[in-house]
Amino acid sequence: MRPARFHAEALFRRFRRQTIVTMVDLKAALGTRVDMTVFRKLREIPYLSSYSHSGKFYTLRERAEFDARGLWSYQDVRFSRFGSLLDTAERFVGASDRGYFAPELAEELQVEVKEPLLKLVRAERLAREEVAGLYLYCSPDAPRRRQQLLARRLPAAEEPFAAFRVRGTVPSDEVRAAILLFLSTLNEKQRRLYAGLESLRLGRGGDRRLAEWTGLDVHTIAKGRRELLEHELALDRIRREGGGRKAVEKKRPK
């Protein structure tokens, strides 16, 4: 049996000297001119390839300091917990409450994404729908896609709750007082549906955030959101049939 000529430890040593390396660096470390030889040895190492720069940079997985989105950049080279640009785009779109237009995802990932998104659609790993004359990239799962489309098609408005939609901000006391005054002018059903609508616009965690800011019960907000998503609204009733307090004559024993 011919002894192994190349050893993965040579790659480890190169990775330890440099945070990110190229294929040229790795071939020099192994003493080979063949890319496939490097790839065979990389299988023995927990490494990442960049999703930017056409995947030409490599790093040890332990070096990556991923943010809450699962992304990490070193200088202008970008890496993802999810792997390639295709896998990262698929994960971001599928997890989004509102889907992504291509420019939005490009801004999020800081790379061009139009071609990867088209590849994912052709492979049926993502779907796309036309919204306001633009293509919205959505989950291939039909119920999830309907939810993303509904959240997108809700009119963007200048209403009392608009101040809540900037992620990470907390409304001032004056804005909060105005919102509570506005809610007090609505009946029970209108409050529930309006809060459900705003929760959809806020996306993940919207029920809890609105409950904290408005004092509404989180279950009430969730119910309003479900009613909107299921399109099951009794428009002429405030409560469902049989809801509310019992009539006085029914509570008193004869």
Secondary structure, 3 states (H helix, E strand, C coil): CCCCCCCHHHHHHHHHHCCCEEHHHHHHHHCCCCHHHHHHHHCCCCEEECCCHHHCEEEEHHHCCCCCCCEEEECCEEEECCCCHHHHHHHHHHHCCCCEEHHHHHHHHCCCCHHHHHHHHHCCCCEEEEECCEEEEECCCHHHHHHHHHHHHCCCCCCHHHHHHCCCCCCCHHHHHHHHHHHHCCCHHHHHHHHHHHHHHHCCCHHHHHHHHHCCCHHHHHHHHHHHHHCCCCCCCCCCCCCCCCCHHHHCCC
